[in-house]
């Protein structure tokens, strides 16, 4: 074989072999291997690398193109970035406050809250979600495996003083405060705090109680405390106020709370309260309503574009404000009369005549020095804490716990508390842009999850954003870089 032309040989390098086949030059991978039988090295021809022409030079083979592309793809790293960037920009105060109160555990708490908020993650999946988030680049080498999480949660949960100090970062003065308790189903019988009993839903299980305090002014939870499942709410109010350092709180209960014993306990603890009474409670004097003339009422006020009439009676040292919403009364009368036809076995005219004066009424027993209009507004605000508890259980998915000790349970609840704050912060953002009718907080989370960072050859790049996500972020004035 004659000498190969220079335009072909210049592409030959160590580990390759030039071959002329059918008047075309090809470059192959080549190596050698010792043959113990022949007692010498034996040439081994490897894969085809490509062909060589005088016009185009070396042309990579289709198979080698594919192999190199697969090699590049195998070096790609893709991580969720949008929510991490949102937390950095719009929720950065939490990192600052956590660093203040948990200087050694701030990164771990932020990572746990992220995984709970974005993925409602079980503990066994925390490390997976952390590693697939850009958070693992910001807070590298966190020990979040299931094996290490138990000790981490116990460490966080043992710092109740730091947790309550963190609560106080969000308190404001001259605020209306709402109390409410909820039961938490617990699947551990190893903790004394868990008691077997009847939950508020009427089911029997092992559960603990969680007392919440909600700020009407900031529209945020500002305190929680985990209590044994057999401790009733009223027994815990005083201690919760002491620990939270909240002054002048008003207990706003639901209709099932009233009993002579509970009222006496509130009096003993010198707690202020607004307590709705069931319509058939004998403490309510309906005489003014039974008289048609409105002169029997003290006055009226407007609430949500409705007229509310009211008058005042007293029982001992407490006031009972009786309110009448005539629009609500008309709706309830209509509903009841329709039911006398559709469900005559349960609804009849004799009962209608007996209770007709009760339709459209609310009676609020209270011991606070506020005008009836303000007491009514305060009571109506109670729905906010009920909505919060619903979000905690059904959106954040914290209706039951699998923690095996009280310190881990405390940490788990603290993570849920931070997550609940983030949910409300997004809700406030949507409301400020008048977009809460169009998007929920979790909708925004879904949009942000689509924003990724891609690592190619050890350098991070922002991935493309779909138009719907980009348009939504513009509406909210959110800038992800």
Rosetta blueprint (number, residue, H / E / L):
1 X L
2 X L
3 X L
4 X L
5 X L
6 X H
7 X H
8 X H
9 X H
10 X L
11 X L
12 X L
13 X L
14 X L
15 X L
16 X E
17 X E
18 X E
19 X E
20 X E
21 X E
22 X L
23 X L
24 X E
25 X E
26 X E
27 X E
28 X E
29 X E
30 X E
31 X E
32 X E
33 X E
34 X E
35 X E
36 X L
37 X L
38 X L
39 X L
40 X E
41 X E
42 X E
43 X E
44 X E
45 X E
46 X E
47 X E
48 X E
49 X E
50 X E
51 X E
52 X E
53 X E
54 X L
55 X L
56 X L
57 X E
58 X E
59 X E
60 X E
61 X L
62 X H
63 X H
64 X H
65 X H
66 X H
67 X H
68 X H
69 X H
70 X H
71 X H
72 X H
73 X H
74 X H
75 X L
76 X L
77 X E
78 X E
79 X E
80 X E
81 X L
82 X H
83 X H
84 X H
85 X H
86 X H
87 X H
88 X H
89 X H
90 X H
91 X L
92 X H
93 X H
94 X H
95 X H
96 X H
97 X H
98 X H
99 X H
100 X H
101 X H
102 X L
103 X L
104 X L
105 X L
106 X H
107 X H
108 X H
109 X H
110 X H
111 X H
112 X H
113 X H
114 X H
115 X H
116 X H
117 X H
118 X H
119 X H
120 X L
121 X L
122 X L
123 X H
124 X H
125 X H
126 X H
127 X H
128 X H
129 X H
130 X H
131 X H
132 X L
133 X E
134 X L
135 X H
136 X H
137 X H
138 X H
139 X L
140 X L
141 X L
142 X L
143 X L
144 X L
145 X L
146 X H
147 X H
148 X H
149 X H
150 X H
151 X H
152 X H
153 X H
154 X H
155 X H
156 X H
157 X H
158 X L
159 X L
160 X H
161 X H
162 X H
163 X H
164 X H
165 X H
166 X H
167 X H
168 X H
169 X H
170 X H
171 X L
172 X L
173 X L
174 X L
175 X L
176 X L
177 X E
178 X E
179 X E
180 X E
181 X E
182 X E
183 X E
184 X E
185 X E
186 X E
187 X L
188 X L
189 X L
190 X L
191 X L
192 X L
193 X L
194 X L
195 X E
196 X E
197 X E
198 X E
199 X L
200 X L
201 X L
202 X L
203 X L
204 X E
205 X E
206 X E
207 X E
208 X E
209 X E
210 X E
211 X E
212 X E
213 X E
214 X E
215 X E
216 X L
217 X L
218 X L
219 X L
220 X E
221 X E
222 X E
223 X E
224 X E
225 X E
226 X E
227 X E
228 X L
229 X L
230 X L
231 X L
232 X L
233 X H
234 X H
235 X H
236 X H
237 X H
238 X H
239 X H
240 X H
241 X H
242 X H
243 X H
244 X H
245 X L
246 X L
247 X L
248 X L
249 X L
250 X E
251 X E
252 X E
253 X L
254 X L
255 X H
256 X H
257 X H
258 X L
259 X L
260 X H
261 X H
262 X H
263 X H
264 X H
265 X H
266 X H
267 X H
268 X H
269 X L
270 X L
271 X L
272 X E
273 X E
274 X E
275 X E
276 X E
277 X E
278 X L
279 X L
280 X L
281 X L
282 X L
283 X L
284 X L
285 X L
286 X L
287 X H
288 X H
289 X H
290 X H
291 X L
292 X L
293 X L
294 X H
295 X H
296 X H
297 X L
298 X L
299 X E
300 X E
301 X E
302 X E
303 X E
304 X L
305 X L
306 X E
307 X E
308 X E
309 X E
310 X E
311 X E
312 X E
313 X E
314 X E
315 X E
316 X L
317 X L
318 X E
319 X E
320 X E
321 X E
322 X E
323 X E
324 X E
325 X E
326 X H
327 X H
328 X H
329 X H
330 X H
331 X H
332 X H
333 X H
334 X H
335 X H
336 X H
337 X H
338 X H
339 X H
340 X H
341 X H
342 X H
343 X L
344 X L
345 X L
346 X L
347 X L
348 X L
349 X H
350 X H
351 X H
352 X H
353 X H
354 X H
355 X H
356 X H
357 X H
358 X H
359 X L
360 X L
361 X E
362 X E
363 X E
364 X E
365 X E
366 X E
367 X L
368 X L
369 X L
370 X L
371 X L
372 X H
373 X H
374 X H
375 X H
376 X H
377 X H
378 X H
379 X H
380 X H
381 X L
382 X L
383 X H
384 X H
385 X H
386 X H
387 X H
388 X H
389 X H
390 X H
391 X H
392 X H
393 X H
394 X H
395 X L
396 X L
397 X L
398 X L
399 X L
400 X E
401 X E
402 X L
403 X L
404 X L
405 X L
406 X H
407 X H
408 X H
409 X H
410 X H
411 X H
412 X H
413 X H
414 X H
415 X H
416 X H
417 X H
418 X H
419 X H
420 X H
421 X H
422 X H
423 X H
424 X H
425 X H
426 X H
427 X H
428 X H
429 X H
430 X H
431 X H
432 X H
433 X L
434 X L
435 X L
436 X L
437 X L
438 X L
439 X L
440 X L
441 X H
442 X H
443 X H
444 X H
445 X H
446 X H
447 X H
448 X H
449 X H
450 X L
451 X L
452 X E
453 X E
454 X E
455 X E
456 X E
457 X L
458 X L
459 X E
460 X E
461 X E
462 X E
463 X L
464 X L
465 X L
466 X L
467 X H
468 X H
469 X H
470 X H
471 X H
472 X H
473 X H
474 X H
475 X H
476 X L
477 X L
478 X L
479 X L
480 X L
481 X L
